[in-house]
Amino acid sequence: MRKFIIALIFLCTLLFIVTRLTEVEQILDTFQKANWIVLLLAFAIQLLWLVNLACSFKSIYRLLGVEEDLLRMIRLVAAAAFVNIVTPSMGMGGMAFLIADGQKRNHPTSRVTTGAAMYILYEYWAVLVVLAVGLSVLIRRNQLTTGEFITSCVLSIMAVGLAGILYLGMRSPSRLGTSLAWLAALANKLARPIIRHDWLQVERAYNFAEDIGNGLKQARRSRKGLLIPFGFALSSKIVMIGILMLVFIAFGEPYSPEVLIAGYSIGYLFTIVAITPSGIGFAEGALMLTLTSLRIPLATATIIALAYRGVTYWLPLVYGMIAFRWVSREPALQTSTTVVAERSSSHQ
């Protein structure tokens, strides 16, 4: 079954690349017009973002009593990001990959599930901080559109909702299970006339709530460390804004901090909210339209958007595919590193 899933993911990758060949050709043509020294620096900074992402997950895992080597965590998050890119799963593909890897490493499923949920929460709130600055720029210049306002509200609701789920799971897993079961039943009721069967399994809501509750018990013991992952999440946004700045420099285009922050925040907003994998097709358009609304010529905005997505989207696809194959070939552990973490914490 595991080999079948791996083969299926690689098939999705092949289909994904084939359907995007035109975009790849456009990006390669765009790169030829750039200053390659600056562009290579942008590629290097993108790898720094990957290390930052691994450090974020490692800090969350440590909060939950799970120890992982940083180098392996780099490979793991690169592979998870790759799965998110090639599978239209609204980000759940990467979470499922992390959970499957945790089971292979004998980590408790509850802690890995909680860790993935905590990462998404930190990511949402870090985006909201940057987005608040970006929206203020657009409002001050009277360039905020209805679509940008609505998607910002959607992201805010998602962030508050996830925070509420984790808080309720920390305080009362049973109440969380009841609430999630009610939501699952409501979703089934709405979807049944369309798909003719239940969309969600209600009993899994209780299992998920129990997993979250068990995972958060460990995090509550280290409350001082809860801000560290948020610091990593916020710094990753600064790194990505830095990459956008280097893209402007690579093409010899003038820029300002306001343009960088507004362009990045709106582009990344549609990366999260859009229904396509990693916002493909939507994020580029949102970034391009935001730049043009800030008085960047359309031709320049198109070049910047294509080059930026080439660095931040297609490069992770390439190294993520390698990391996915690497991680998939690793043998299962007989002893969990979580046990070691629990023993060390018990002596403190």
C-alpha positions as CSV (number, residue, x, y, z in Angstrom):
1,M,0.0,0.0,0.0
2,R,2.8,2.4,0.9
3,K,4.6,1.8,-2.4
4,F,1.3,2.4,-4.2
5,I,0.8,5.8,-2.5
6,I,4.4,6.8,-3.3
7,A,3.8,5.8,-7.0
8,L,0.5,7.7,-7.0
9,I,2.2,10.9,-5.7
10,F,4.9,10.6,-8.4
11,L,2.2,10.2,-11.0
12,C,0.5,13.3,-9.7
13,T,3.9,15.0,-10.0
14,L,4.3,14.0,-13.6
15,L,0.8,15.1,-14.5
16,F,1.3,18.4,-12.6
17,I,4.5,19.2,-14.5
18,V,3.1,18.2,-17.9
19,T,0.1,20.5,-17.4
20,R,2.4,23.4,-16.3
21,L,5.0,23.2,-19.1
22,T,4.0,26.5,-20.6
23,E,4.4,28.3,-17.2
24,V,7.8,26.6,-16.7
25,E,8.9,27.8,-20.2
26,Q,7.8,31.3,-19.3
27,I,9.7,31.3,-16.1
28,L,12.9,30.0,-17.8
29,D,12.6,32.7,-20.4
30,T,12.1,35.3,-17.7
31,F,15.2,34.1,-15.8
32,Q,17.4,34.7,-18.9
33,K,16.7,38.5,-18.6
34,A,17.9,38.6,-14.9
35,N,21.2,39.3,-13.2
36,W,22.2,35.8,-12.5
37,I,24.4,36.6,-9.5
38,V,21.5,38.3,-7.7
39,L,19.1,35.5,-8.8
40,L,21.5,32.8,-7.4
41,L,21.5,34.7,-4.2
42,A,17.7,34.6,-4.1
43,F,17.9,30.8,-4.6
44,A,20.3,30.6,-1.7
45,I,18.0,32.7,0.5
46,Q,15.2,30.3,-0.4
47,L,17.2,27.4,1.0
48,L,17.6,29.5,4.1
49,W,13.8,29.6,4.3
50,L,13.7,25.8,4.2
51,V,16.1,25.7,7.2
52,N,13.9,28.2,9.0
53,L,10.9,26.0,8.3
54,A,12.7,22.9,9.7
55,C,13.7,24.9,12.8
56,S,10.1,25.9,13.3
57,F,8.9,22.3,13.1
58,K,11.7,21.1,15.3
59,S,10.8,23.7,18.0
60,I,7.2,22.6,17.9
61,Y,8.1,18.9,18.1
62,R,10.4,19.7,21.1
63,L,7.4,21.3,22.8
64,L,5.5,18.1,22.4
65,G,8.4,15.9,23.6
66,V,9.4,14.6,20.2
67,E,13.1,14.8,19.2
68,E,14.2,14.9,15.6
69,D,17.6,15.7,14.0
70,L,17.7,19.1,12.3
71,L,19.1,17.6,9.0
72,R,16.4,15.0,8.9
73,M,13.8,17.6,9.7
74,I,15.0,19.6,6.7
75,R,14.4,16.6,4.5
76,L,11.0,15.9,6.1
77,V,9.6,19.4,5.7
78,A,10.9,19.7,2.1
79,A,9.1,16.4,1.3
80,A,5.9,17.5,3.0
81,A,6.0,20.8,1.1
82,F,6.4,18.8,-2.1
83,V,3.3,16.7,-1.3
84,N,1.3,19.9,-0.7
85,I,2.4,21.3,-4.1
86,V,1.5,18.3,-6.2
87,T,-1.7,17.1,-4.5
88,P,-4.9,19.2,-4.5
89,S,-5.5,18.6,-0.8
90,M,-5.8,22.1,0.7
91,G,-2.6,21.5,2.7
92,M,-3.8,18.2,4.2
93,G,-1.5,16.1,2.0
94,G,1.6,17.4,3.8
95,M,0.0,16.9,7.2
96,A,-0.9,13.3,6.3
97,F,2.7,12.7,5.1
98,L,4.0,14.0,8.5
99,I,1.7,11.8,10.4
100,A,2.6,8.8,8.3
101,D,6.3,9.5,8.9
102,G,5.7,9.9,12.6
103,Q,4.1,6.5,12.7
104,K,7.1,5.0,10.9
105,R,9.4,6.7,13.5
106,N,7.2,5.4,16.3
107,H,6.1,8.8,17.4
108,P,2.7,9.1,19.0
109,T,0.2,10.1,16.3
110,S,-1.4,12.5,18.7
111,R,1.8,14.6,19.1
112,V,2.6,14.7,15.4
113,T,-1.0,15.6,14.5
114,T,-0.9,18.4,17.2
115,G,2.4,19.5,15.9
116,A,1.1,19.9,12.4
117,A,-2.0,21.8,13.6
118,M,0.2,24.1,15.8
119,Y,2.5,24.9,12.8
120,I,-0.5,25.9,10.7
121,L,-1.8,28.1,13.5
122,Y,1.5,29.9,13.9
123,E,1.7,30.2,10.1
124,Y,-1.7,31.8,9.9
125,W,-1.1,34.3,12.7
126,A,2.3,35.3,11.2
127,V,0.7,35.9,7.9
128,L,-2.0,38.0,9.5
129,V,0.7,40.2,11.1
130,V,2.3,40.9,7.7
131,L,-1.0,41.1,6.0
132,A,-2.1,43.8,8.4
133,V,0.8,45.9,7.2
134,G,0.1,45.1,3.6
135,L,-3.6,46.0,3.8
136,S,-2.8,49.3,5.5
137,V,-0.6,50.2,2.5
138,L,-3.4,49.4,0.1
139,I,-6.0,51.2,2.2
140,R,-3.8,54.3,2.4
141,R,-3.3,54.3,-1.3
142,N,-7.1,53.5,-1.9
143,Q,-6.2,50.3,-3.7
144,L,-7.9,47.6,-1.5
145,T,-10.3,45.5,-3.6
146,T,-13.3,43.6,-2.4
147,G,-11.6,40.3,-3.2
148,E,-8.6,41.1,-1.1
149,F,-10.8,42.1,1.8
150,I,-13.0,39.0,1.6
151,T,-10.0,36.6,1.4
152,S,-8.4,38.4,4.3
153,C,-11.6,37.9,6.3
154,V,-11.6,34.2,5.3
155,L,-8.0,33.8,6.6
156,S,-8.8,35.6,9.8
157,I,-11.8,33.2,10.4
158,M,-9.5,30.2,9.7
159,A,-6.9,31.4,12.1
160,V,-9.4,32.2,14.9
161,G,-11.2,28.9,14.3
162,L,-8.0,26.8,14.5
163,A,-6.9,28.7,17.6
164,G,-10.3,27.9,19.1
165,I,-10.0,24.3,18.3
166,L,-6.5,24.0,19.9
167,Y,-7.6,26.0,23.0
168,L,-10.7,23.8,23.4
169,G,-8.6,20.7,22.9
170,M,-6.3,21.9,25.6
171,R,-9.1,22.6,28.1
172,S,-11.6,19.9,27.3
173,P,-11.0,17.2,24.6
174,S,-14.5,15.8,25.1
175,R,-16.2,19.1,24.4
176,L,-13.9,19.5,21.3
177,G,-15.0,16.0,20.1
178,T,-18.6,16.9,20.5
179,S,-18.2,20.2,18.7
180,L,-16.3,18.6,15.8
181,A,-18.8,15.8,15.6
182,W,-21.6,18.3,15.3
183,L,-19.7,20.2,12.5
184,A,-19.0,16.9,10.7
185,A,-22.7,15.9,10.9
186,L,-23.7,19.4,9.6
187,A,-21.2,19.1,6.7
188,N,-22.6,15.6,5.8
189,K,-26.1,17.0,5.8
190,L,-25.2,19.8,3.4
191,A,-23.1,17.6,1.1
192,R,-25.4,14.5,1.0
193,P,-27.8,15.9,-1.7
194,I,-24.7,16.5,-3.9
195,I,-22.5,13.4,-3.4
196,R,-25.2,11.0,-2.2
197,H,-23.2,9.7,0.8
198,D,-21.6,11.0,4.0
199,W,-18.6,13.2,3.3
200,L,-17.0,12.9,6.8
201,Q,-16.9,10.1,9.3
202,V,-18.3,11.6,12.5
203,E,-16.6,9.1,14.8
204,R,-13.2,10.3,13.6
205,A,-14.0,13.7,15.1
206,Y,-13.7,12.2,18.6
207,N,-10.5,10.4,17.7
208,F,-9.0,13.7,16.4
209,A,-10.1,15.6,19.5
210,E,-8.5,13.0,21.7
211,D,-5.3,13.2,19.7
212,I,-5.2,16.9,20.0
213,G,-5.9,16.8,23.7
214,N,-3.2,14.3,24.4
215,G,-0.6,16.2,22.3
216,L,-1.4,19.5,24.0
217,K,-0.8,18.1,27.5
218,Q,2.9,18.1,26.8
219,A,2.9,21.6,25.3
220,R,1.2,23.0,28.4
221,R,4.3,22.0,30.4
222,S,6.5,24.3,28.3
223,R,4.5,27.5,28.0
224,K,7.6,29.7,27.7
225,G,8.6,27.9,24.5
226,L,5.2,28.6,22.8
227,L,6.5,31.9,21.4
228,I,9.6,30.4,19.7
229,P,7.7,28.8,16.8
230,F,5.9,32.1,16.2
231,G,9.2,33.8,15.9
232,F,10.3,31.3,13.3
233,A,7.0,31.7,11.4
234,L,7.4,35.5,11.4
235,S,11.0,35.4,10.4
236,S,10.1,33.1,7.4
237,K,7.9,35.8,6.1
238,I,10.7,38.3,6.4
239,V,12.9,35.9,4.4
240,M,10.3,35.6,1.6
241,I,10.0,39.4,1.4
242,G,13.8,39.5,1.1
243,I,13.5,37.1,-1.9
244,L,11.0,39.4,-3.5
245,M,13.4,42.3,-3.0
246,L,16.2,40.3,-4.7
247,V,13.9,39.6,-7.6
248,F,13.3,43.3,-8.1
249,I,17.1,43.9,-7.9
250,A,17.8,41.0,-10.3
251,F,15.7,42.7,-13.0
252,G,16.9,46.2,-12.2
253,E,13.5,47.5,-11.1
254,P,13.0,50.1,-8.4
255,Y,11.1,49.1,-5.2
256,S,10.0,50.3,-1.8
257,P,9.3,48.5,1.5
258,E,5.6,49.2,1.1
259,V,5.5,47.6,-2.4
260,L,7.4,44.5,-1.1
261,I,5.2,44.0,1.9
262,A,1.9,44.6,0.2
263,G,2.8,42.5,-2.8
264,Y,4.1,39.6,-0.8
265,S,1.2,39.6,1.7
266,I,-1.5,39.6,-0.9
267,G,0.2,37.0,-3.1
268,Y,0.7,34.7,-0.1
269,L,-2.8,35.3,1.1
270,F,-4.1,33.7,-2.1
271,T,-1.6,30.9,-1.8
272,I,-3.4,29.9,1.4
273,V,-7.0,30.6,0.5
274,A,-7.1,29.5,-3.2
275,I,-8.5,26.1,-4.0
276,T,-5.5,25.1,-6.2
277,P,-2.4,23.4,-4.8
278,S,-0.2,26.2,-3.2
279,G,-2.4,28.8,-4.9
280,I,-1.0,28.0,-8.4
281,G,-2.6,30.4,-10.9
282,F,-4.1,32.6,-8.2
283,A,-1.0,33.7,-6.3
284,E,0.8,34.9,-9.4
285,G,-2.2,36.8,-10.6
286,A,-2.8,38.4,-7.1
287,L,0.9,39.4,-6.9
288,M,0.8,40.9,-10.4
289,L,-2.4,42.8,-9.8
290,T,-1.2,44.1,-6.5
291,L,2.0,45.4,-8.0
292,T,0.2,47.1,-10.9
293,S,-2.2,48.8,-8.4
294,L,1.0,50.2,-6.7
295,R,2.0,51.8,-10.0
296,I,4.4,49.1,-11.2
297,P,4.1,48.7,-15.0
298,L,2.1,45.6,-16.1
299,A,5.0,44.2,-18.0
300,T,7.4,44.6,-15.1
301,A,4.8,43.2,-12.6
302,T,4.4,40.1,-14.8
303,I,8.1,39.5,-15.0
304,I,8.5,39.9,-11.2
305,A,5.6,37.6,-10.4
306,L,6.8,34.9,-12.7
307,A,10.4,35.1,-11.4
308,Y,9.3,35.2,-7.8
309,R,7.1,32.1,-8.1
310,G,9.9,30.4,-10.0
311,V,12.2,30.8,-6.9
312,T,9.6,30.2,-4.2
313,Y,7.4,27.6,-5.9
314,W,9.3,25.6,-8.6
315,L,12.6,25.4,-6.7
316,P,10.9,23.7,-3.7
317,L,9.1,21.4,-6.1
318,V,12.5,20.2,-7.4
319,Y,14.3,19.7,-4.1
320,G,11.1,18.5,-2.4
321,M,10.8,15.7,-4.9
322,I,14.3,14.6,-4.1
323,A,13.6,14.8,-0.3
324,F,10.4,12.9,-0.7
325,R,12.2,10.0,-2.4
326,W,14.9,10.1,0.3
327,V,12.5,10.1,3.2
328,S,10.3,7.4,1.7
329,R,13.3,5.1,1.4
330,E,14.3,5.5,5.1
331,P,13.7,2.3,7.2
332,A,11.3,2.4,10.1
333,L,12.7,2.9,13.6
334,Q,12.3,0.2,16.3
335,T,12.5,2.8,19.1
336,S,10.8,6.1,19.3
337,T,12.8,9.2,20.1
338,T,9.7,10.4,22.0
339,V,10.6,8.0,24.8
340,V,13.9,9.6,25.2
341,A,12.3,13.0,25.3
342,E,9.8,11.9,27.9
343,R,12.6,10.4,30.1
344,S,14.7,13.5,29.9
345,S,11.7,15.7,30.8
346,S,10.8,13.5,33.8
347,H,14.3,14.0,35.3
348,Q,14.0,17.8,35.2
